[in-house]
Amino acid sequence: MQKGPFVLERSGLLQLLQALKAKGYLTLGPTVREGAIVYDQLSRLEDLPIGYTDHQEGGTYRLRRRGDEALFGYNVGPHSWKRFLHPPILRLFRARKINGGFEFEHEAEALPNYAFIGVRACELLAIRVQDQVFLGGAYQDPHYKARRERVFIVAVNCTQAGNTCFCASVQSGPKAQAGFDLALTEVLEGDRHYFVGEVGSERGAEVLGEIPHRAALPSEVAQAEAKVAQATRQMGRSLATEGLKEMLYQNLEHPRWEQVAARCLSCGNCTQVCPTCFCTSVEDHTDLSGVAERTRRWDSCFTADFSYLHGGSVRVSTKARYRQWLTHKLATWQDQFGMLGCVGCGRCITWCPVGIDLTEEVAAMRGAHV
Amino acid sequence: MVNPISYTPGQDPMQPRPFRVVRAIRETADVVTLELEAQSGPPLAFQPGQFTMLYVFGVGEVPISISGDPHKPARLVQTIRRVGLVTEALCKLGRGDVVGVRGPFGSHWPLEQARGGDVVIVAGGIGLPPLRPAIYHILHQRQDYGRVYLLYGARTPADLLFPEELKRWQHTLAHAPGASPVRVTVDRAEGGWDGAVGVVTSLIPVLPIDPLRTTALMVGPEVMMRFTISELRKRGIPEENLYLSMERNMKCAVGFCGHCQYGPHFICKDGPVLAFPRVRDWITRKEV
């Protein structure tokens, strides 16, 4: 097993994709679609957002040209890896009406082995957070488990940070610490373009062994570390986590909730782009042929239906829904799962149509305890 | 590239088991009790206070408390009030129909801790069925408990559930002759009713109990449980001896769907039965 850091040339990344494909993996990674960087199938390096970066601000996302040929010179877009591990829509079963009752149809689910290329440090933590939700308790979700067990993760350390990023303050990034098979830092220096890499698992070492690489020089490692340090310095936002849970529990009736609710559209965008939000609705359908289906689909605590209880919603107001979402992410999640429900990716800030910023809401409440 | 996987029943907590209705009892105008037997596999053993998810083919699934005797698990007994689409479909089922069952889920009444002391059971409306398994258990081991009272409030006399059993329990639950363990009140009296009228909490101040050795179990609307807790506290029952069963929207019952969150608790797996100190900071807030 490769012990120390290694160097992979730019062309080596294509060989990595090919090696993973040869092993039967479906390679997924960032690609440009409809003006955003999303996650989809990668078959060649040209599928990556070459030379792109993203400008992010509260309520704003724009792709821009970098003026170089970087393959990973941007931060996270609207997609997260949860769409593969915890699919937006999933059929749980089919049942057929039979004489005097019904029976379940047992069908084998065709499931590819995923290789995720370009998983950022915040997203590695998001996957660990969802592991805790779906695998860490008394019940395990077999659908999540089957997908999760097979995934091969190539992490990419961030060498720049966006305006809505705050991973450094919640200690999730910008450098991948654990939970990957291989981790890469992209270096563009003069006319050189290469990756400094690290092996995180036996599987990672095995795949690496199949492609050309060499041990990294100390100067190359230093270059890579400098790039990651640059991302930490660029971090556009921060969230103070100390005493956060207690602060929110003490401020459940803070006037700030009303103020943010006056702007919040209760659209649920934040919950759809959040890499840790796991809530689902379970829906039963039937058709005229006598077949019934149960599907599970992403849901949002911002809908009226979410808290429906014989005759009406428990959380009628937007204030109550925003309070539920934010206190869940930052406070009750800690009681439930022993960790924060927020990884500092900033997606909820970028993709909020009115630019509501949870770091700003928390700071305001901290500044003015009631 | 593609590896087929399949899930066997029992491995997937979202997969119901078919149960057949062996008896449907119309309790009141809008409440039905179903007695169910597993079509295959073992019967469903449960603890008093737990619930199942009942699935009507193609219609949907709802959480329903188990209302039967935990010492007789061969028949799964569930009491349902018609309030929406799925409960209406459940209330229309008859002998021979098949429903899907998942569970049992959730926490249970603290009947072990309650041994040796007095027990006050407070039920409002459809809150009685989830308490009935606790009453059955106490009746099985009546000598293990001190004074036991059931305080039950319903909208009208016609809405009273299990009237025959209420009469029977008046004797079987008594710790001494004339103890009058079953105390019933209605919001609105109708012809022929000569019992108490008023809220169920009005029955608490006069209960002859030993407060420091009393455990209280309650199920009803949240507002009723809040006032019940307040009255029981006035009697000096320690707050850690007060247990309530909470209700929230549930889609999965295993903590995956997120719908039933109540502050830090998932009502499906941390509840439904919770000791009062765990909800103290939340129960007086609106829209939690």
Interface residues (C-beta under 8 A of the other chain):
Chain A: G24 Y25 L26 L92 F93 A95 K97 G100 G101 F102 E103 F104 H106 E107 A108 E109 A110 L111 P112 N113 V133 F134 G137 A138 Y139 D141 P142 H143 A146 R150 Y249 L252 E253 F278 C279 T280 S281 V282 E283 D284 H285 T286 A292 R294 R296 D299 C301 F306 S307 Y308 L309 H310 G311 V314 R315 V316 S317 K319 A320 Q324 H328 A331 T332 D335 Q336
Chain B: M1 V2 N3 P4 I5 S6 Y7 T8 P9 Q11 D12 P13 M14 Q15 P18 R20 Q39 Y55 F57 G58 V59 G60 E61 V83 G84 G96 D97 V98 G100 E247 R248 N249 K251 C252 V254 G255 F256 C257 G258 H259 Q261 G263 P264 F266 K269 D281 R285 K286 E287 V288
